[in-house]
C-alpha cells in the first residue's frame, strides 16, 4: 500500500512523515471549513448590511486559504507579479488547473473573488456549505441563469475565476480551453486576466490527498482588455488564440523554474525503500542507464518515473555499444577499471559524442590526499562491508586529475572542474566536445 500501489499510478511512495504532513494539512483544512461554516451561520443572524457581511466573509475565506497554503512549510511558494496586479478592476481570471491547491492559491489573492465551480466542489461535504455561503456559482446552472448574479457582483468590484480546461489535468499538461470564460468576459465587457500556476500537480496530485514536498509558482500575465483585437475578434477566436498564448507562456515559466533542484524531491522519492542507488532521470530526453551490477538495474527499472524515454540495462561499459550521444555521464565508474580500461572507456566516450556533446565524469582523485582517505573509506564500506557495489578481480584504481586533463587536451575538449564536497576527493569534470 505504501509503495506498490502509488508506483503503479506513476506516483511516489508514501512515507510516515509525508502522511503526517498530509494529515495535519487536511485536519487544518477541515477545522477551517468548520469554523467558516459557524461564522457564516452567525453572520446570518447579525443585523447588518448584506453586502458588507459577504465581503467580510470573503475576507475571512481569503485569509484562511492563505494561512493553509502558508502552513505547508514543506512547500516553497513563489509569486511573480511583474505587472503590479492589484485587482482594482474586475476581470475574468483564467488559470490552468492541476490540483485542488489551485483553488486555494487563487482565493487567497484577494477577497473580491467569485469562483465558477463544478458539482463536486458545490456538493462537497467538507466545504460545499462554505462555497454556497460565499455565493460561488455552479457552472452547471448555465450561463443565462448565472449572468444576473455575476453582473451584480461585477458592479461591486468582484472578479470571476474560471478554469477554462473544465477539470484538473492528471499529468500537468494544459488541456483544451472551453469557450465559457471568454464568452463571459465578452458579455460582461471586462478584462481577461491570465494566471499561470506551476507545480501544484506535483505537490498534490489529482485524486490523491497526499502532500508532497514541492514548489508552487503563481505568475500573473498582463491583462487582456476587451478592446484588444490582437487576440482576435469574438470570443470563439479569442479562445483559440489566448489558449496558444497561455501554453507558450506556461512553457517559458516551466523552463525557468524546472531547474535540477526542482526535481530533487521527485528523484529521491523514486528511490525510497530501494537502497543507496542513484541513477539518471531527465525530462524530455532519451536516457539509457548502464551498470555492471544487474541488481542495481533491477532496482532502477522499478522506479516510478520510468517510461519509454528512460531505460536501464545491465552490461559492461567497455563492451556495450554506445552509438552517437549528446551526453555521457560516468558516475563513479572509472576507478572500478584498471588504468588501461579507463583509457579505453574515455576514448570510447570521445568517439561516440556528437559535436557540442558533454562528457560528465565524477570520480575520486588521488591529488586531494587528505580528502581521498574519506573516499577510500566510503568505497571500503560499499564494496567490502555493505557489499552493495561490486569490484573486478583487480580491485579499485583511483586516478589523477592529469588523466582527465591530458585526455581532454588530446581530444580538444573544453573542461570545467567542480569541487562540491568537503570530506571526499570526489570531483566533477564537465568536458564539452568542440567542433
N, C-alpha and C positions, 0 to 999 in steps of 0.2 A: 504493500500500500504506500509506503514511504518512497520507494524507488521505482519499481517496475511500472506501476500504474501511471505516474507522471511521465516517465520516459516514453511510454507507448503513445502519449499525446504530444511528444516533442517538447516536453517541459522539464525543468529542473526538478531534482528530488526534494522532498520535504526534509526539513531539519527541525529539531525540537526548538531551537532558538527562533527559527523562522515562523514556526507555528505560534510560539509565544507572542511574537510581534504582531502577527496577524490577528490573534485572539484579542489582544489589547486594543488594536485599532478598531476591530469590529465592535467590541464592547463599548468603546468610546463613541462610536457612531450610533449604536442602539440607545445609549444613555442620552446622547444629544437629541436624537429624534424623539425620545420620550419627553424630554424637557421641553422641546419646541411644541409638542402636542399640548402639554399642560399650559404653556404660556399662551398658545393660540386660543385654547378654550377660555382662559382667563381674560384675554383681550376682548372676547365677545361680550363679556359682562361689564366692561369698562365703558361708561357713557362719554365717549369722545368721538371726534371726527373719524369717520371710517377710513378715509384715505391716509390720514396720519397714522392710524393704527396699522394699516397694511404696510406703510413704509417702515415703521418701527419693526414690524415682524420680518420684513425683508432684510433690514439691517442686522437683526439677530441671526437670521439664516446665513447671511454673508459672513459674519464674524465666526459662526460655528464651523462652517465649511472651511474657512481659512485656518482655524485652530486645528481642525482634523488633519488637514494637509501638513501643517507645520509640526504637529506632534509626531509625524512619521520621521523620526530622526535618521532612520536608515536610508532615506530617500533624499537625494540632493535636488534642490529646486533652482531653476534658472528662469528669470523673467526678462524678456527682451522687448523694450518699448521705445524703439528708436523714433517713432512718430509722435511721442508725447500724448498718447491716447488717454483721455480723462472721462470719457462717456458723457461729455457735456451736451451732446446731441444724440437723440435716439438713432438706433441703427438696427438692421438685421445682422446679427453676428453669426457667421458661418464658421464651423470648425470641423476638422476631421475627428473621427470617433473610433477609439481603440479600446477604451476601458471605462468602467464606472467612474474612475477618478477624473475623467474629463469633465463630468458634471460639477464635481466639487471645485475643480480648478477654475471654472468659469463663474460659478455662483459667487466665489469669494472675491471676484474682481470689483464688483460694485453692487450696492443694494438694489438699484433700479434695474432689475433684470427679470425677464419672464422666459420660461422655457416652454417650448412645444414638446411634449413628452409622448412616448409610446404607451400602450396599455399596460406594459409590465411595470413601468415606473408609476403610473397613475394608480394602479391597484396594489402596489407593494404593501405588505403587512408592516414593514418597518418604517417607511417614510411616505407612504401614499397619502396619509392624512396631512402631513406637512406640505406636500406638493399641492394638495387641493386648497389648503388654507392660504397658501401663497398666491393663489389664483393662476397657477400654471395651467396650461390648457392641453388637453389630449388631442393630438393631431388627427386621430381617427374621427373626430366630430366633423371634419370637413371645413374647408376654407370659408364658405359662406356663413356658417354658424359661428365661427370664432372671430370673424372680422370686426364686428361691432365692439366686442370687448377689447380687441387689440387696438383699435383706433382710440378708445378711451384711455388706455394705458400709455400709448404713444404720446398723447396730448399731455400726460402727466410727466413725461420725460423718461419713460421706461424704454429699454432696448429688448429685443427679442433674440433668444438663442435658438438656432436650428442646426441640427447635424444633417447636412444635405445627403449624406450617404444612407440615412434612414436606419442604420443598425451599426453595431460595433464590428470593426474589422477583426477577424480572427488572427491574421498574420501581420497586421500593421500596414499593409498596402492600402492605399486610398481607393475606395470603390467608386462606382459611377455616382455622380451627383444627380439627385432628383430636382425637378424644377420648382418645387413648392416655395423654397426660401426666396428664390429670385422673383417669382410671381408676387409674393407678399411685399417684397421691397419695392417693386414697381407699382403695385396697387396702393401702397401706403405712402409712396413718394419719399422714402428715406434711404439713407446710405446703406451700403453693404460693407461690413467690417470683417475681413477675413482674419482668422486667428489660427495659427499653426500650433499643434500640440504634438510633442515628440517624447517618446519613452514611456508613456502611460501603459501601453500594451505589454511592455516588458516588465513593468513594476507590478501590475495586477492584470492578468490576462482575462479574456472573456470567459465567463462561466467558471472562474476559479477564484475563490475568495482567499487567496494566499498572497501575502505582501512580500514581494522580492526586494532585495536591496537594488537600488537603481537610481536613475536620474530623470527628472521631469523638466522639460523645456517648453515654455509657452512664449510665442512670439506674435506680436501684433504686426500685421501688414497695413499699408496705407488704406484709408477708406476709399471706396468706390462710390462716387456721387451719382445721383440719378441722371444728371445731365452728361455724364462721362460716356461718350459713344465709342471710346477706344476698345471697349469690350463688346461692342455690338449693339444693335437696336432691338429692343424687345427682350423679354425675359428668357425666351427659348434660346436665342443666340447667345445671350449672356451666360446661360447655364454652361454651355459648352466651352466658351472662351475662358470664363473665370475658373472652370474646373481644370483646364490645362495650365493656366497661370498658377493656380493653387498647388498643383502637383509639382510644377517646376520649382516653386519657392520651397516646398517641403523637401525636395531632393537637395537643394542648396543647404538648408538647415541641417539635414541629416549628415551631409558631408562635413559640415562644420563641427557638429557635436559628437559624431561617432568616431572618436579617437580610439587608439588601442585601450586606453583606460576605461572607456565606456563599456567595453566587452569583458572587463576583468571579472566582474561578479558572475557573469554568464559562463565564462570559461571555467572558473573554479567550480561552479555548480555542476558542470558537465562531468567532473571527475571526482565528486564527492563519493565516499564509500568505495573507492576503487584503488586506493593505494597511492604511493608517491610517484605518479606518472603525469607528465605534461607533454602533450603533443600539439599539433598545429590546428588552428581554426582560422579561417579567413572568409570574409563575406564577399560575395560576388567574384570569387576566384576559384579556379580548379586547383585543388590541393591534394597531393599524394604523399602520404606518410609511409616511411620505410624504416623498419627496425629489425635487427638481427634476432631479437627476442620475440618469439611467437606469442608468449603470454602477454606482453605489452600490447601487441597488435590486437589480440582478442579483447583486451580492455578498451582500447581506443575505438574499436568497431561498434561498441555498445554505447558510445557517447550519444546523448540526445540531440546534439547539434549536427550530427552527421547528415549526409544527404548525397545526391548524385554528384555534387561538386567537391566532396570531401571523402577520400577513400584511404584505407590503410592496408598494407600488405607486409607479410614477413619477407625478409630477404637480406642478402649481403650487398651492401652499397657498392662494393668493388665489382660485383658480378651483374647486378641488376641493370637493365637498360634504362637510361635516363630520358633520352630524347631532348629536344630543344625546350629550355625552361627560361622563364623570365626571372625566376628567383630560386635559389637553393639555400637551405639552412642546414648547417652541420652543427647540431647542438650536442655538445659533449660526446663527439664521435671520434675525433682524431686520436685522442690518447688511448683508445682501445685498439689501435692499429700499430704495427711496427713502423719504424721510420720509412721503409720502402713503401708500405701500404699507404702511409699518409701522403707521400708524394704522388702516388698513383691516383688516389682519390681526388686530390686537389687538381691534378691535371685533367681528370675526367670531368670535374665541375667546370673548369675553364673551357673545355671543348664543347660542352653542352649548353653554355649560357648564350643567350641572344645578346646582341649589341645593346648596351644600356642595362643589361641584366645585373642582378645583385646576388653576390655570394655572402652570406652571413655566417661567420664562424664564431662559435662560443666554445671556449676551452680554457683549461688551466695552463699557465705559462710559468716556466721554471725561474725566470729572472726575478720574480717577486718572491724572494726567498722566504721571508717570514710568513707571508700570507699563503705561500704554497703549502706550508705544513698543514694549514686548515683544509686545503683542497685534498691533499693526500689522505688526511684523516676521514673526510666525508666519503671519499672513494673506498676506503677500507671498510667503513660501515656498510656501504651499498653493495660491495662485491664480496666481502668476506664474512661480515657479521649478519646483516639482514639478507644478503644474497638476492636482492631484487634486481641487480644488474649482473650480467654475465660477461666474463672476460675470455679471451682466447688463451691458448696454451702459453704464449709468451708474456702474459701479464700486461701491465699498463706501460705506455711510453709517452710521457709528457714531453711537450715540445717547447721550443723557444719562440719568442716573437720574431726572431730573424727568419725563421722558416716561412712565416706568413709574408713578411715584407719582401723577402727575396722572390717568393712565388709571385707576388703582386707586381714586382718590378719586371720580371721576365715576361709577364703576360699583359703588361700595360694596364693594370687595374688602378683605379683611384681608391685610396684606402683611408678609412676613418676608424679610429680606435675608441671604444667606450670602456671606461673603468667605473663600474657601478657597484662594486662590492667593497666591503671593509675587511672581511676576515678570511677571504679565499683569494686565490690567484686567478679567478675566472675573469677573462676579458672578452669583449665582443669586437670583432673586426668586421666592418662593412666594406666589402670590396665590390666596386662598380666597374663593369667591363666597358671600356671606352671603345668608340668606333674606330 
